[in-house]
Amino acid sequence: MSQVIHVPQTMNIPLFVGQGKIEYGEKPVPVPGKGQLLLQVKANALCGSDRSQFYDGSATVPGHEAAGIVVGAGDGATTAIGTPGVVFLMDFCGECRSCKLGFTNQCLNKRADYGFTHDGGYTPYIVVNENVFFPIDASIPLSEATMLLDIMGTGGHAIKRAKLVHPDIQSVLIAGAGPIGLGVLAMAKLLLGEETPVFIMDYVDYRLELAERMGAIPVQLANHLVQEVIKAAGLEGTDIAIDTSGKTSGRRTSLDALNQRGVLVCVGHGQELNVGVSNDLIAPERAVLGSEYFQYNELADNHALILEHLPYLQQIITHRYGLDQIQEAYELFFQGNSGKVLIEQ
């Protein structure tokens, strides 16, 4: 028999109606079914991939970087009521070839993308399958716990993808200093060593200044060439480049800045990359890889990292808003003068 405690029957939810407008409505609080958890959402982080939902509208309530507390459990669910944790975006089946090898971000029978196909973290209460819930240490504030997802998860996974090809990474270039770029920067410092030079390029001064405070060498593209800044630092190029911009220009500039054996990892969805196979890839033995989100099993290592480095990682969060301020939050976020922006409940 399912158990649910101390929750209302209805809840106020934001409605993404399109044209950059958010209205509000009411909806029943969902009831967890077999193997499911009911979470009271405490925080959800804004993401650049929400852009189409904000401007074009969404049939579901967005929010795919959610942290909350378990307040209900369906039959067969074993997580204790009151457990804090975060929600892995992709509801993986656990049975397919990819899942059995741990590649849960490449599940062949994915059941949901929370915040896209099913209601996400801007609802006060959400139901998720228990397998995508990751419990966290109670000492981690739930707002900060959202960084385990797109910030640490996606950022760290991109670096691990590069290490598959280039295990001796000694320098990094990041295209785009938005939240994902800042996440890549943070994870580069934590995984590769604080002394590893990390260059980050963008046009937004606010984000470049934040990246510099976090240990990066900033490249203001309005008045500097990336390769000149790299050479001024005493390097000929970088071992890896990670594109979070999704722009053709960002990918091309990144590829051109690579050393021999260099690896370009594309994280940001968007435009194309035109490659001269002989000169760009074969002769210098460079590689171009994709990196999609991260694997559920990476959460455990990142959980240990956030416990050890929370003050450093907290710098990425620059703005916090209430559920009734989502409109204002998105308008600020898409102007670019922010790091990670949170909605707290």
C-alpha positions as CSV (number, residue, x, y, z in Angstrom):
1,M,0.0,0.0,0.0
2,S,1.4,3.4,-1.0
3,Q,2.2,5.9,1.7
4,V,1.9,9.7,1.5
5,I,2.2,12.0,4.4
6,H,1.4,15.7,5.1
7,V,0.8,16.9,1.5
8,P,-2.0,19.0,0.2
9,Q,-4.4,17.8,-2.5
10,T,-3.7,20.6,-4.9
11,M,-0.7,22.8,-5.8
12,N,0.0,26.0,-7.6
13,I,2.2,25.5,-10.7
14,P,3.8,27.8,-13.3
15,L,2.5,27.5,-16.8
16,F,5.0,28.1,-19.6
17,V,2.5,29.5,-22.2
18,G,5.1,30.7,-24.7
19,Q,6.5,34.0,-26.0
20,G,8.5,34.3,-22.9
21,K,5.5,34.5,-20.6
22,I,4.8,32.5,-17.4
23,E,1.3,32.3,-15.9
24,Y,0.1,30.3,-12.9
25,G,-2.5,27.6,-12.4
26,E,-3.6,24.8,-10.1
27,K,-3.1,21.0,-10.4
28,P,-3.7,18.0,-8.2
29,V,-0.6,16.8,-6.3
30,P,0.3,13.5,-7.9
31,V,0.2,10.2,-6.1
32,P,3.2,7.9,-6.3
33,G,2.6,4.5,-8.0
34,K,4.5,1.3,-7.7
35,G,8.2,1.9,-7.4
36,Q,7.8,5.7,-7.3
37,L,8.6,8.5,-4.9
38,L,6.7,11.7,-4.3
39,L,9.2,14.6,-3.7
40,Q,8.6,18.0,-2.2
41,V,10.8,20.1,-4.4
42,K,13.0,22.6,-2.6
43,A,15.1,24.0,-5.4
44,N,15.5,23.8,-9.2
45,A,18.2,25.4,-11.3
46,L,17.6,27.3,-14.6
47,C,19.3,25.9,-17.7
48,G,20.0,27.2,-21.2
49,S,18.2,24.1,-22.6
50,D,15.0,25.6,-21.1
51,R,15.1,28.3,-23.7
52,S,12.6,26.7,-26.1
53,Q,10.2,26.0,-23.3
54,F,10.3,29.6,-22.1
55,Y,9.8,31.1,-25.6
56,D,7.8,28.5,-27.4
57,G,5.8,27.1,-24.4
58,S,5.6,23.7,-22.8
59,A,2.8,21.2,-22.2
60,T,4.6,20.0,-19.1
61,V,6.0,22.0,-16.2
62,P,9.8,22.4,-16.9
63,G,12.6,22.0,-14.5
64,H,15.2,19.3,-14.9
65,E,17.7,20.1,-12.1
66,A,15.6,19.4,-9.1
67,A,16.4,18.8,-5.4
68,G,13.9,17.9,-2.8
69,I,12.7,15.7,0.1
70,V,10.9,12.4,-0.2
71,V,7.4,12.9,1.3
72,G,5.7,9.8,-0.2
73,A,6.5,6.4,-1.5
74,G,4.6,3.9,-3.6
75,D,4.5,0.1,-3.3
76,G,7.9,-1.4,-3.5
77,A,9.8,1.8,-3.0
78,T,12.4,1.5,-0.2
79,T,13.6,5.1,0.2
80,A,12.7,6.5,3.6
81,I,10.3,9.4,4.0
82,G,12.3,12.5,4.8
83,T,15.3,11.6,2.6
84,P,16.9,14.5,0.8
85,G,18.2,14.1,-2.7
86,V,18.3,15.1,-6.4
87,V,16.6,13.8,-9.5
88,F,18.6,12.4,-12.4
89,L,17.0,13.8,-15.6
90,M,16.7,10.6,-17.6
91,D,14.5,7.8,-16.4
92,F,16.7,4.9,-17.5
93,C,15.3,1.3,-17.8
94,G,18.2,-0.4,-16.1
95,E,17.9,-3.4,-18.3
96,C,19.1,-2.5,-21.8
97,R,22.7,-3.0,-23.0
98,S,23.6,0.6,-22.2
99,C,22.2,0.5,-18.7
100,K,23.8,-2.8,-17.8
101,L,27.2,-1.3,-18.7
102,G,26.5,1.8,-16.7
103,F,25.8,4.1,-19.6
104,T,22.4,5.3,-18.2
105,N,22.6,8.5,-20.2
106,Q,22.4,6.3,-23.3
107,C,19.5,4.2,-22.2
108,L,17.9,2.4,-25.2
109,N,14.4,2.3,-23.6
110,K,14.3,5.7,-21.8
111,R,11.0,6.2,-20.0
112,A,11.1,9.9,-19.3
113,D,13.0,13.1,-19.4
114,Y,11.8,14.9,-16.2
115,G,11.0,18.5,-16.9
116,F,10.5,17.8,-20.6
117,T,8.2,14.7,-21.1
118,H,7.0,14.7,-17.6
119,D,6.4,17.5,-15.0
120,G,9.6,18.7,-13.5
121,G,11.1,20.7,-10.7
122,Y,9.0,23.9,-10.9
123,T,6.1,22.0,-9.4
124,P,6.0,22.0,-5.7
125,Y,5.6,18.2,-5.8
126,I,6.7,15.7,-8.4
127,V,6.5,12.0,-8.8
128,V,9.6,10.2,-10.1
129,N,10.6,6.6,-10.5
130,E,12.9,5.6,-7.5
131,N,15.8,4.6,-9.7
132,V,16.5,8.2,-10.7
133,F,16.5,9.6,-7.2
134,F,19.9,10.0,-5.6
135,P,20.0,10.5,-1.8
136,I,22.4,13.1,-0.5
137,D,24.1,13.9,2.8
138,A,21.8,16.1,5.0
139,S,24.6,18.6,5.5
140,I,24.4,19.7,1.8
141,P,21.9,22.5,1.4
142,L,19.3,21.4,-1.1
143,S,19.7,24.5,-3.3
144,E,23.4,23.7,-3.6
145,A,22.7,20.0,-4.2
146,T,21.3,21.0,-7.6
147,M,24.9,21.5,-8.7
148,L,25.4,17.7,-8.6
149,L,23.3,17.6,-11.8
150,D,24.1,19.8,-14.8
151,I,27.0,21.6,-13.2
152,M,29.1,18.8,-11.7
153,G,27.6,15.9,-13.6
154,T,27.7,17.3,-17.1
155,G,30.9,19.2,-16.6
156,G,32.8,16.2,-15.1
157,H,31.4,13.8,-17.7
158,A,32.8,15.9,-20.5
159,I,36.3,15.8,-18.9
160,K,36.1,12.0,-18.4
161,R,35.1,11.6,-22.0
162,A,38.2,13.5,-23.1
163,K,40.4,11.4,-20.8
164,L,39.3,8.3,-22.6
165,V,41.4,9.5,-25.6
166,H,43.9,11.8,-23.9
167,P,44.7,10.5,-20.4
168,D,47.6,13.0,-19.8
169,I,45.7,16.3,-20.0
170,Q,47.8,19.3,-19.0
171,S,45.7,22.2,-20.3
172,V,42.0,23.0,-21.0
173,L,40.1,25.4,-23.2
174,I,36.3,26.0,-22.6
175,A,34.1,27.7,-25.2
176,G,31.3,29.5,-23.3
177,A,31.3,30.8,-19.7
178,G,27.7,30.1,-19.0
179,P,26.7,27.8,-16.1
180,I,27.8,24.6,-18.0
181,G,31.1,26.2,-18.9
182,L,31.6,27.3,-15.3
183,G,30.8,23.7,-14.3
184,V,33.4,22.3,-16.7
185,L,35.9,24.8,-15.2
186,A,35.2,23.8,-11.7
187,M,35.4,20.1,-12.5
188,A,38.6,20.6,-14.5
189,K,40.2,22.1,-11.4
190,L,38.9,19.4,-9.1
191,L,39.6,16.4,-11.4
192,L,42.8,17.5,-13.2
193,G,44.4,19.6,-10.4
194,E,44.2,23.2,-9.3
195,E,47.4,24.0,-11.2
196,T,46.0,22.9,-14.6
197,P,45.6,26.0,-16.8
198,V,42.0,26.4,-17.9
199,F,41.2,29.0,-20.5
200,I,37.6,30.1,-20.9
201,M,36.2,32.3,-23.7
202,D,33.1,34.4,-23.9
203,Y,31.7,37.8,-24.7
204,V,30.0,38.4,-21.4
205,D,32.2,40.3,-18.9
206,Y,30.1,39.2,-15.9
207,R,30.7,35.5,-16.6
208,L,34.4,36.0,-17.5
209,E,35.0,37.8,-14.2
210,L,33.3,35.0,-12.3
211,A,35.4,32.4,-14.2
212,E,38.6,34.3,-13.3
213,R,37.7,34.3,-9.6
214,M,37.3,30.5,-9.9
215,G,40.8,30.1,-11.3
216,A,40.3,30.4,-15.1
217,I,42.3,32.5,-17.6
218,P,39.6,34.5,-19.2
219,V,39.5,35.3,-23.0
220,Q,37.2,38.3,-23.9
221,L,36.5,37.4,-27.5
222,A,35.4,41.0,-28.3
223,N,39.1,42.1,-28.2
224,H,41.3,39.1,-27.9
225,L,42.2,36.0,-30.0
226,V,42.2,32.8,-28.1
227,Q,45.4,31.5,-29.5
228,E,47.2,34.8,-28.6
229,V,46.1,34.4,-25.0
230,I,47.2,30.8,-24.9
231,K,50.6,31.7,-26.2
232,A,50.9,34.6,-23.8
233,A,50.5,32.0,-21.0
234,G,53.5,30.1,-22.4
235,L,51.6,27.3,-24.3
236,E,51.3,26.5,-28.0
237,G,47.8,25.1,-27.6
238,T,45.6,23.2,-25.2
239,D,45.3,19.4,-24.8
240,I,41.5,19.4,-24.7
241,A,38.8,21.9,-25.6
242,I,35.2,21.6,-24.4
243,D,32.5,23.5,-26.3
244,T,29.5,24.4,-24.2
245,S,28.3,27.2,-26.6
246,G,26.8,25.0,-29.3
247,K,28.0,27.5,-31.8
248,T,29.9,26.7,-35.0
249,S,32.3,29.5,-34.3
250,G,33.0,28.2,-30.8
251,R,33.6,24.7,-32.0
252,R,35.9,25.8,-34.8
253,T,37.9,28.1,-32.6
254,S,38.3,25.4,-30.1
255,L,39.5,22.8,-32.6
256,D,42.0,25.3,-34.1
257,A,43.5,25.8,-30.6
258,L,44.2,22.2,-29.9
259,N,47.7,20.6,-29.6
260,Q,48.5,17.4,-31.4
261,R,46.5,14.5,-29.9
262,G,44.0,17.1,-28.8
263,V,40.4,16.3,-28.1
264,L,37.4,18.5,-28.8
265,V,34.4,17.5,-26.7
266,C,31.0,19.0,-27.8
267,V,28.6,19.4,-24.9
268,G,26.4,22.3,-26.1
269,H,23.7,21.2,-28.5
270,G,23.1,23.5,-31.5
271,Q,25.0,24.3,-34.7
272,E,27.3,22.2,-36.9
273,L,31.1,21.7,-37.1
274,N,32.8,21.6,-40.4
275,V,36.0,19.5,-40.3
276,G,38.9,19.1,-42.7
277,V,39.6,15.4,-42.0
278,S,43.2,15.3,-43.1
279,N,44.5,18.5,-41.5
280,D,42.1,18.7,-38.5
281,L,42.1,15.1,-37.5
282,I,44.4,12.6,-39.2
283,A,47.7,14.4,-39.3
284,P,47.6,15.7,-35.7
285,E,45.7,12.7,-34.4
286,R,42.9,14.8,-32.9
287,A,39.5,13.5,-31.9
288,V,36.1,15.1,-31.8
289,L,33.7,13.6,-29.2
290,G,30.1,14.2,-28.0
291,S,29.2,14.3,-24.4
292,E,25.5,14.0,-23.3
293,Y,24.6,14.8,-19.7
294,F,26.3,12.2,-17.5
295,Q,25.9,8.7,-16.0
296,Y,23.9,8.1,-12.8
297,N,26.8,6.2,-11.3
298,E,28.9,9.4,-11.5
299,L,26.8,11.0,-8.8
300,A,28.5,9.1,-6.0
301,D,32.0,10.5,-6.8
302,N,30.6,14.0,-7.3
303,H,28.7,13.8,-4.0
304,A,32.1,13.2,-2.3
305,L,33.5,16.2,-4.2
306,I,30.7,18.6,-3.2
307,L,31.1,17.7,0.4
308,E,34.8,18.5,0.2
309,H,34.7,21.6,-2.0
310,L,31.3,23.2,-1.4
311,P,32.5,26.8,-0.8
312,Y,34.4,26.7,-4.1
313,L,31.4,25.3,-6.0
314,Q,29.0,27.7,-4.4
315,Q,30.5,30.6,-6.4
316,I,28.7,29.3,-9.5
317,I,25.3,30.1,-7.9
318,T,24.8,33.9,-8.3
319,H,21.0,34.5,-8.0
320,R,18.1,32.9,-6.1
321,Y,14.4,33.5,-6.7
322,G,11.1,32.2,-5.3
323,L,8.6,30.2,-7.3
324,D,6.5,33.3,-7.9
325,Q,9.6,35.0,-9.5
326,I,10.3,32.6,-12.4
327,Q,9.5,35.2,-15.0
328,E,12.1,37.6,-13.5
329,A,14.6,34.8,-13.1
330,Y,14.5,33.7,-16.8
331,E,14.6,37.3,-18.1
332,L,17.8,37.8,-16.1
333,F,19.3,34.5,-17.0
334,F,18.9,34.9,-20.7
335,Q,20.4,38.3,-20.6
336,G,23.6,36.6,-19.6
337,N,24.7,38.5,-16.5
338,S,24.5,35.6,-14.1
339,G,26.0,32.4,-13.2
340,K,23.7,29.6,-12.1
341,V,20.2,30.9,-11.2
342,L,18.0,29.0,-8.7
343,I,14.3,28.8,-8.0
344,E,13.8,28.0,-4.3
345,Q,10.6,26.7,-2.7
